Amino acid sequence: MLRAPALILLFCLLLSSCGRRMSAVRQDDGDTLRLKYSTLLRIVRHEGYTEVSIRNPWRQGSLLHTYLLVPRSAAMPVGLPQGTVVRTPVGRAAVFTTVHCSLLTTLGHSHRIVAVADLKYIKTPAVLQAVAQGRVADCGDGMSPVAEKIIEARPDIIMLSPFENSGGYGKLEDIGIPLVECAEYMEPSPLARAEWMKFYGLLLGAQSRADSLFAVVDSSYHALRHQAAQAGPGRSVLIDKMTGSVWYVPGGRSTLGQMVRDAGGRYPWADNRQSGSLALPFESVLQRAGQAQVWMFRHSGSLPASRQRLLAEHHGYRQLAAFQTGDVYACNVEQTLFYEETPFRPDRLLADFIRILHPAMPHLPPLRYYQKIQ
């Protein structure tokens, strides 16, 4: 039988051992960064690296990707968990989307772009100039890029957008360059999508600037939403237009559907729970939203939208109440920075929505993306 002093010593040793194990567990758990809106991102700081997990938006309960961000100035940590290692800050990036070219420019890091895909869709002047001068490689189509050009550009990462059932990334998966899957477009709200700039800030070593920019966006968006709420119910609105024989109507939980709600407008599909689009025939849209007071749509082309061109596309448009009253607003995505700016500056788009849905509200900036058609 152990004597009292021995029992006390053993008890103290057990406490000490438990304390060390508990401390190790806490350290291993890391320090989780608080995200206000994102439902897909999880960012955890550990000693020597930061773990970024992206939840799979198409498969409940699974991960799309895990990244382990390790500072370039530090030795590679021992015993890293499973994931794609990215040395930060990233010095060279291949960027396959115009929106991320724009964001890198906004964060002051356009000089880190060394290769692009889908050049015809990119409008960022600094990137276009760099391509023209041969400092940035044009890698062709984003769906089937020229892998050899990417390899020659020597990027540290490739930033691209994942798609459901895409079948993978082909040759890009075999060239040994980390693929950063930019899935923010699948977030359920405008601010959740914009919050991904914090992840990209971590990649670029621009966390402070990204955090500051998001704080501005967050504050501005809420101030505008409060103004809209104070103004009372806004006008009812129909979004987008026919594409061939189908009208892709934003779902009630899509970013545009939620933006109508935040702008105080009335949306015919507000009770719909889909975050994507609904593919509907014209007759279904007419029946449910034909009496909407405002019609807002996006289009592309060198010619401005007009009533005549709309009717040439689909004669049924003349049955829409907004067409008859002239309350039709068009956004030419080729002549505006709609796709470049709005994913990370939803406050600017919200200002347009509020101005259109509350035409009597004072002290709002002029329309930035949409214009009333003549």
Secondary structure, DSSP 8 states (H G I E B T S, - for coil): ---HHHHHHHHHHHHHHHHHHHHHHHHHH-EE---SS-SSEEEEEETTEEEEEEE-TTSTT-EEEEEEEEETTS---TT--SSEEEEES---EEE--HHHHHHHHHTT-GGGEEEES-GGG---HHHHHHHHTTSSEE---TTS--HHHHHHH--SEEEE---TT----GGGGGS---EEE--GGGSSSHHHHHTTHHHHHHHHT-HHHHHHHHHHHHHHHHHHHHHHHHH----BEEE--EETTEEEEE-TTSHHHHHHHHTT-B-TTTT---SSEEEE-HHHHHHHHTT-SEEEEEE-SSS---HHHHHHH-GGGGGSHHHHHT-EEEEETTTS-HHHHTTT-HHHHHHHHHHHH-TT--S----SS-EE--
